Amino acid sequence: MQKLLKIKDVAEILGRSPVTVRVDVSRRPETLPPRIVMPGSNRVVWDAKDVADWLAKQKRSDEVTA
C-alpha cells in the first residue's frame, strides 16, 4: 500500500511552510511534486514515492546545470 503525505508532511520535506505549499498547490503547482486529488473532495495528498522521485529528479537537474 502506498503511503500518502498531507500538506504538512510535504511542507516539512521541502522545507517550506504549510501555507506556502497550500498556496503553491493553486498558484504554482509546477513547483511541487505531482499530487493526488481525492475524488469528490478538495483534499490534496501526495504519494511518498512520487515525492521522493521528484526530489531526486530536482537534485539531478541542478547538478547537470551547475
C-alpha positions as CSV (number, residue, x, y, z in Angstrom):
1,M,0.0,0.0,0.0
2,Q,1.3,3.5,-0.9
3,K,2.0,6.0,1.9
4,L,0.1,9.2,1.4
5,L,1.5,12.5,2.6
6,K,-0.5,15.6,3.6
7,I,0.3,19.2,3.0
8,K,2.1,19.4,6.4
9,D,4.3,16.4,5.6
10,V,5.3,17.7,2.1
11,A,6.0,21.2,3.6
12,E,8.4,19.6,6.1
13,I,10.1,17.6,3.5
14,L,10.5,20.6,1.2
15,G,11.5,23.0,3.9
16,R,8.5,25.3,3.3
17,S,5.6,26.3,5.4
18,P,2.3,24.5,5.0
19,V,0.7,27.8,4.0
20,T,3.3,28.2,1.2
21,V,2.6,24.7,-0.1
22,R,-1.2,25.3,0.1
23,V,-0.8,28.5,-2.0
24,D,1.6,26.7,-4.4
25,V,-1.0,24.0,-5.0
26,S,-3.3,26.6,-6.5
27,R,-1.0,29.2,-7.9
28,R,2.3,27.4,-8.8
29,P,1.7,23.7,-9.0
30,E,4.8,23.2,-11.2
31,T,6.9,24.0,-8.1
32,L,5.6,20.9,-6.3
33,P,5.8,17.1,-6.8
34,P,2.9,15.6,-8.7
35,R,-0.1,15.3,-6.4
36,I,-3.2,13.2,-6.0
37,V,-6.6,14.9,-5.8
38,M,-9.1,12.8,-3.9
39,P,-12.3,12.3,-5.9
40,G,-15.2,14.2,-4.5
41,S,-13.0,16.2,-2.2
42,N,-10.8,19.2,-2.1
43,R,-8.2,17.2,-0.2
44,V,-4.8,17.1,-1.8
45,V,-2.3,14.4,-0.9
46,W,1.0,13.1,-2.4
47,D,2.3,9.6,-2.8
48,A,5.5,9.4,-0.8
49,K,7.3,7.6,-3.6
50,D,6.3,10.3,-6.1
51,V,7.7,13.0,-3.7
52,A,11.0,11.1,-3.3
53,D,11.3,10.6,-7.1
54,W,10.5,14.3,-7.8
55,L,13.2,15.4,-5.2
56,A,15.8,13.1,-6.8
57,K,15.0,14.5,-10.2
58,Q,15.3,18.1,-8.9
59,K,18.7,17.3,-7.5
60,R,20.0,15.7,-10.7
61,S,18.8,18.6,-12.8
62,D,20.6,21.0,-10.5
63,E,23.8,19.0,-10.7
64,V,23.7,19.0,-14.5
65,T,23.3,22.7,-14.9
66,A,25.8,23.6,-12.2
